Amino acid sequence: MAETTEQQVYTFLEPLLEGTDIFIVNIKVKPVNNIKVYLDADSGFSIEKCTQVNRKLYARIEEEQMFPNGDFSLEVSSPGVDEPLLQARQYKKNIGRKVTVTDNEGVERTGLMKEATDDHITLEIKGAKPKDAIIIAEIPFVNIKKTVVQIIF
């Protein structure tokens, strides 16, 4: 069975990230050969890291003649701030930040992420009033539809 374009890009990308703290979040390919690679890093994904990966990956795609006519575009970036967390490493990186978790039933809970293990996260949810009790909620990943980091200004 032939590899999909996403799988080929993943195969080219993986060795470029070895020995770094950069990890793949997602790879999307649009029908017009627009390749979008979303990366993150445990220490933060800087513009310099992004540029280096983009150049190396672009060269590899050309070298392997993935698109013989050269008709492709490549975008390498970190996921936007409003993008949901997709990888366990993203959850671990965001411990201590305020997140909104939507469960499989559509119920949203917002709180401080205190822990992220291989199978669940722990949220500290404050009540609406200062005297309300603080709730500690352990939410298994299988029950999470999406988690978005809340940006506080």
C-alpha positions, 0 to 999 in steps of 0.5 A: 500500500502506498504511503499518503503524503502526510506519512511521507512528510512524517518520514522525512521530518522525524529524522530532522527532529532527532536530538531536539525537544521539537515534536510533531503535533499535526501534518495536513496536506490540502489537495493543492499540495499545500503542506502544513506542518504543526510543531511544538517544543518542550522549551518553546518553538521559536522562529529560528527553530521553525525556519531551520526545520522548514528549510531542511524539510523543504530541501528533503521534499525537493530532493526526494522529488515528492512533487516532480513539477515542484508544485507544492508549498510548505508551511511550518508553524506552531499550532495557534493559541486557539488550537486544541491540544493534541499530543500528551507532550503538549498537555505536559508542557502546559501544566500550570496554565489555565485550560478549558476542557470540553468532554465528550458530552459537550460539558466545559470545565475551566481550571488550572491544569495541575497534572498530566499523566499518560492517561488523564489530566488533573484540573483545579477548578475554583468556584464562582465566589471566593468562599466556594470550595476548590474542586479537583477534577481528574479527567481521563483522556478518553473522556476529553473531546478537546482542551484549549489553553486560555490566554490571560491578559 
